[in-house]
Amino acid sequence: MLLFVMSEINQQGLPVTIITGFLGSGKTTLLNQILQNDLDQKVAVLVNEFGDINIDAQLLVSYEDDMVELSNGCICCTINDGLVEAVKRILARKEKVDRLIIETTGVADPLPIILTFVGSDFRYFTHLDAVITLIDAETFTPEHFDSKVAFKQIAYGDILLLNKTDLANNEQLTALESYIASVKKNPRIIHTQYAQVPLPLILDVGLTNTDSFVEQEYRQHSHHLKTEGFMSMSFQSDKPFDVYKFHKFLNEELPLEVFRAKGIVWFAGSQLRHIFQLCGQRNDIKSEPWSNSPVNQLVFIGRHLDADKLRQQLNNCLATSVTL
C-alpha cells in the first residue's frame, strides 16, 4: 500500500509523462533536455540504463547502482527491479519531486506502461499527463520496420515529435505525415531537430484520455515482442578493431535486420575511446580519452538477427596486431 505518501502529493497526483518511440528516434536526447530544464522543477526520470544520460559532473550529488541525484533536485533511476517497484521508490521519497518522466525502450509497446498508471492503485497518487512519441523523420517507413510496436507507439502517442526533420526532404515529411494521419485521427505533430521542443508544449498538457484504456487490451498485447522477433546481441573483446575493417563492415556488410547499435569502440593505433551510435543506415563515432582499460563493448538491436554470424563478422574486424 502507498497510503503513507498521499499527503506528499497534490490532489491531482504526481504528473507522469511517458516518452516512447522506435529505436534511435531521439528519446534520450529529449530526456536530457528535460533533466537540465530551466523550469525550476525537480524531475524524476526512470530509464532502463544510465549509459546515454548526460549527467553533468558539476551537478552530481550522489550516485548509487540504480539512482543518480543532481544538485538541481532532479533524480534519475534505472528500472532494474521493474517499473512498479521503481515508481514506488519515487513516491515514497521524502524529497518532493514535481513530475515523473519514463523513457521506454525502442521496441516497447507503451500500452502496458500506460496501464500501470491507469489500471492500478497508482491512479490514486499519479495522473498520466501525456504520451510523447518521437519519430525519426529520415529513416522511419512502415515498410522498413513492419512492426506492430512502431504502429502502437504512434497510435497511443498524444503528441508526435517528428524528429530529425533537417535530414528528411519535403517528400519524406509529406509521406510520413500522411501515414501518421492514417493511424491517428487529428494527430498533434511537432517538427523538431535534435528533439528540441519548448517544454511547455509537452509538459502539463493533460492530453491522455485514460478512460480509453482497458485491461482486455493489455492481455492482448503484453507478449508482442517475442512474436515480432526483436532481440539484442552484445559483443565484447579485449582486442581492438582494425579501423578499416570495422568501417567496411558498417558500410558494406551490416545486416539490414539491425535497426540500432551503440557502444564503446577501441581501434588499434588510437589512444582514444570511441563512442559509437548507429540508427538505421546512419552511424556516428565521437572520441574522448579513456578512463579505464581499453575494451570493445557493443550492443546490436534488431529483428530475427543471426547472432552467431554477426558476432563472427565483428571478430573478423579485430586487428591482427595491437599498436598503441
C-alpha positions in Angstrom: 0.0 0.0 0.0 1.1 3.6 -0.8 -1.3 5.5 1.5 1.6 6.8 3.7 2.7 9.1 0.9 -0.7 10.5 -0.1 -0.1 13.7 1.9 3.1 14.4 0.0 1.3 14.5 -3.4 -1.2 17.1 -4.6 -4.8 16.2 -5.1 -4.5 15.6 -8.8 -1.5 13.3 -8.2 2.1 13.4 -9.5 2.1 14.2 -13.2 3.6 11.4 -15.4 4.9 11.7 -18.9 5.8 8.7 -21.0 8.4 9.1 -23.7 8.3 6.4 -26.4 9.5 6.0 -30.0 11.3 3.5 -32.1 15.0 2.7 -31.9 17.2 5.8 -32.5 14.3 8.3 -32.7 15.8 10.7 -30.1 14.1 9.8 -26.8 17.2 10.1 -24.7 18.1 13.4 -26.3 14.7 14.8 -25.3 15.1 13.3 -21.8 18.4 15.0 -21.3 16.8 18.4 -22.1 14.1 17.7 -19.5 16.7 16.7 -16.9 18.5 20.0 -17.5 15.3 22.0 -17.5 15.2 25.7 -16.7 11.6 25.5 -15.4 12.8 25.3 -11.7 11.2 21.9 -11.4 12.5 18.8 -9.7 12.1 15.9 -12.1 12.4 12.2 -11.5 13.2 10.1 -14.6 13.0 6.3 -15.0 15.3 4.7 -17.6 16.4 1.2 -18.4 20.1 2.3 -18.2 22.2 5.3 -17.4 24.5 4.9 -20.4 23.1 7.7 -22.6 22.0 10.1 -19.9 24.2 13.2 -19.9 24.9 13.6 -16.2 26.7 16.9 -15.7 29.5 16.1 -13.2 29.2 19.6 -11.7 25.6 18.8 -10.8 26.2 15.4 -9.4 25.4 15.0 -5.7 25.3 11.2 -5.2 25.5 8.1 -7.3 24.2 4.6 -6.4 23.9 1.5 -8.5 20.4 2.4 -9.6 20.0 6.1 -8.7 21.7 9.4 -9.6 20.9 12.6 -7.6 21.6 16.0 -9.0 22.0 19.4 -7.2 19.1 20.8 -9.1 16.8 18.4 -7.3 16.4 16.0 -10.3 16.9 12.3 -9.8 17.4 9.6 -12.3 16.6 5.9 -11.6 17.0 2.7 -13.5 14.2 0.2 -13.8 16.3 -2.7 -12.5 13.6 -4.2 -10.3 10.7 -3.5 -12.5 8.6 -0.4 -13.3 6.2 -0.8 -10.4 9.0 -1.0 -7.8 10.8 2.0 -9.3 7.6 4.1 -9.2 7.0 3.1 -5.5 10.5 4.3 -4.7 9.9 7.7 -6.2 6.5 8.1 -4.4 8.0 7.0 -1.1 10.8 9.6 -1.2 10.7 12.3 1.5 12.1 14.8 -1.0 9.2 16.0 -3.2 9.5 15.9 -7.0 7.3 17.9 -9.4 6.9 15.3 -12.1 7.9 11.8 -13.3 9.2 11.0 -16.7 9.5 7.4 -18.1 11.6 6.5 -21.1 10.6 3.3 -22.8 12.9 1.1 -24.8 12.8 1.5 -28.5 10.9 -1.8 -29.0 8.3 -1.3 -26.3 4.6 -1.2 -26.8 3.6 1.7 -24.5 0.2 0.2 -23.6 1.4 -1.9 -20.6 3.2 1.1 -19.2 0.1 3.3 -19.6 -2.0 0.6 -17.9 0.5 0.6 -15.0 -0.8 4.1 -14.1 -4.4 3.9 -15.1 -5.3 0.3 -14.2 -3.6 0.0 -10.7 -3.5 1.8 -7.4 -1.1 4.3 -8.9 -4.1 6.1 -10.3 -4.7 7.5 -6.8 -1.3 9.0 -6.5 -0.4 9.9 -10.1 -2.0 11.2 -13.2 -0.9 10.4 -16.7 -0.3 13.7 -18.4 0.8 12.7 -21.9 2.5 10.1 -24.0 5.2 11.7 -26.2 6.2 9.7 -29.3 9.4 10.5 -31.2 9.7 9.5 -34.9 12.9 9.6 -36.9 11.8 11.6 -40.0 14.6 10.4 -42.2 14.6 6.6 -41.5 11.1 5.7 -40.4 9.0 3.9 -43.0 6.2 1.5 -42.3 7.6 -0.9 -44.9 11.1 -1.0 -43.3 10.0 -1.6 -39.8 6.8 -3.5 -40.5 6.2 -3.5 -36.8 3.1 -3.5 -34.5 5.3 -1.9 -31.9 6.1 1.1 -34.1 2.4 1.3 -35.1 1.3 1.3 -31.4 3.9 3.9 -30.4 2.2 6.2 -32.9 -1.3 5.1 -32.2 -1.0 5.7 -28.4 1.0 8.9 -28.7 -0.7 12.1 -27.5 2.0 14.3 -29.1 4.1 13.1 -32.0 7.6 14.7 -32.4 8.6 14.3 -36.0 12.3 14.5 -35.2 15.4 15.0 -37.4 13.4 16.9 -40.0 16.7 18.5 -41.1 17.7 15.1 -42.5 14.5 14.5 -44.5 13.2 16.1 -47.7 9.7 17.5 -48.2 8.5 14.4 -49.9 9.6 12.2 -47.0 7.9 14.5 -44.5 4.6 14.6 -46.5 4.6 10.8 -46.9 5.2 10.3 -43.2 2.5 12.7 -42.1 0.1 11.0 -44.5 0.9 7.7 -42.9 0.5 9.1 -39.4 -2.9 10.5 -40.4 -3.9 7.0 -41.4 -3.0 5.7 -38.0 -4.4 8.6 -35.8 -7.3 10.9 -36.3 -6.2 14.6 -36.0 -2.7 13.8 -34.8 -0.8 16.5 -32.8 2.5 16.7 -34.8 5.5 18.9 -33.9 8.5 19.1 -36.2 11.8 19.0 -34.3 15.6 18.9 -34.8 17.8 17.2 -32.1 14.5 16.7 -30.2 14.5 20.4 -29.2 11.0 21.5 -28.2 9.7 24.1 -25.8 8.9 22.1 -22.7 5.5 23.8 -22.1 4.3 22.2 -25.3 4.8 18.7 -24.0 4.5 19.0 -20.2 1.4 19.8 -18.2 -0.8 19.4 -21.3 -3.3 16.9 -19.9 -3.8 15.0 -23.1 -4.0 11.4 -22.1 -7.6 10.0 -22.2 -7.2 7.3 -19.5 -10.8 6.1 -20.0 -9.9 4.7 -23.4 -7.5 2.1 -22.0 -8.9 -1.2 -20.8 -7.4 -4.3 -19.2 -8.5 -6.5 -22.1 -6.1 -4.7 -24.4 -3.3 -5.3 -22.0 -3.9 -9.0 -22.1 -4.0 -9.0 -25.9 -0.7 -7.1 -26.4 1.6 -7.8 -23.4 3.6 -10.5 -25.2 4.1 -8.8 -28.6 7.9 -8.6 -28.5 8.6 -12.3 -28.8 6.2 -12.7 -31.7 7.8 -9.9 -33.6 11.3 -11.3 -33.3 13.0 -8.4 -31.6 16.3 -9.3 -30.0 19.6 -7.8 -28.9 23.2 -9.2 -29.3 26.1 -8.0 -27.3 29.8 -8.2 -28.3 32.8 -7.7 -26.1 36.5 -8.1 -26.8 39.8 -7.1 -25.1 41.3 -6.8 -28.6 41.0 -3.6 -30.7 39.3 -3.4 -34.1 41.1 -2.6 -37.3 39.6 0.7 -38.2 39.4 -0.1 -41.9 37.8 -3.5 -41.4 35.2 -2.0 -39.0 34.2 0.7 -41.4 34.0 -1.8 -44.3 31.7 -3.9 -42.1 29.4 -0.9 -41.3 29.3 0.3 -44.9 29.1 -3.0 -46.8 28.3 -5.9 -44.5 26.0 -4.7 -41.8 22.7 -6.8 -41.9 19.6 -4.9 -42.8 17.9 -6.5 -39.8 20.0 -4.3 -37.5 18.0 -1.2 -36.5 20.1 0.1 -33.7 23.6 -0.3 -32.2 25.7 1.5 -29.7 28.7 1.0 -27.5 32.4 1.7 -26.9 34.9 1.0 -29.7 38.7 0.6 -29.4 40.7 1.0 -32.6 44.3 -0.3 -33.0 46.7 2.6 -33.1 44.3 5.0 -31.4 44.8 6.2 -27.9 41.2 7.4 -27.7 37.9 5.9 -26.5 35.3 6.0 -29.3 31.6 6.3 -28.6 29.7 4.5 -31.3 26.0 5.1 -32.2 24.1 3.6 -35.2 20.5 4.3 -36.2 19.3 2.6 -39.3 21.9 3.3 -42.0 23.3 6.3 -40.1 26.2 5.9 -37.7 28.3 8.4 -35.6 31.5 8.0 -33.7 32.8 10.5 -31.1 36.2 10.3 -29.4 37.3 11.0 -25.8 40.2 9.9 -23.6 40.0 6.5 -21.9 39.1 6.5 -18.2 39.7 2.7 -17.8 41.4 -0.1 -19.7 40.6 -0.2 -23.4 37.9 -2.7 -24.5 35.3 -3.1 -27.2 31.7 -3.2 -25.9 28.8 -3.1 -28.4 25.1 -3.9 -28.4 23.1 -4.5 -31.6 19.3 -4.5 -31.6 17.2 -5.8 -34.5 14.7 -8.4 -35.7 15.5 -12.0 -36.3 19.2 -11.4 -36.0 21.7 -14.2 -36.8 23.7 -13.6 -33.7 26.4 -16.1 -34.5 27.0 -14.6 -37.9 27.0 -11.1 -36.6 29.5 -12.0 -33.8 31.8 -13.7 -36.4 31.7 -10.6 -38.6 32.8 -8.5 -35.6 35.5 -10.9 -34.7 36.7 -10.6 -38.3 37.1 -6.9 -37.8 39.6 -7.3 -34.9 43.2 -6.2 -35.6 45.8 -8.9 -36.1 48.3 -6.9 -34.1 47.9 -4.2 -31.4 49.7 -0.9 -31.5 49.1 1.9 -29.1 
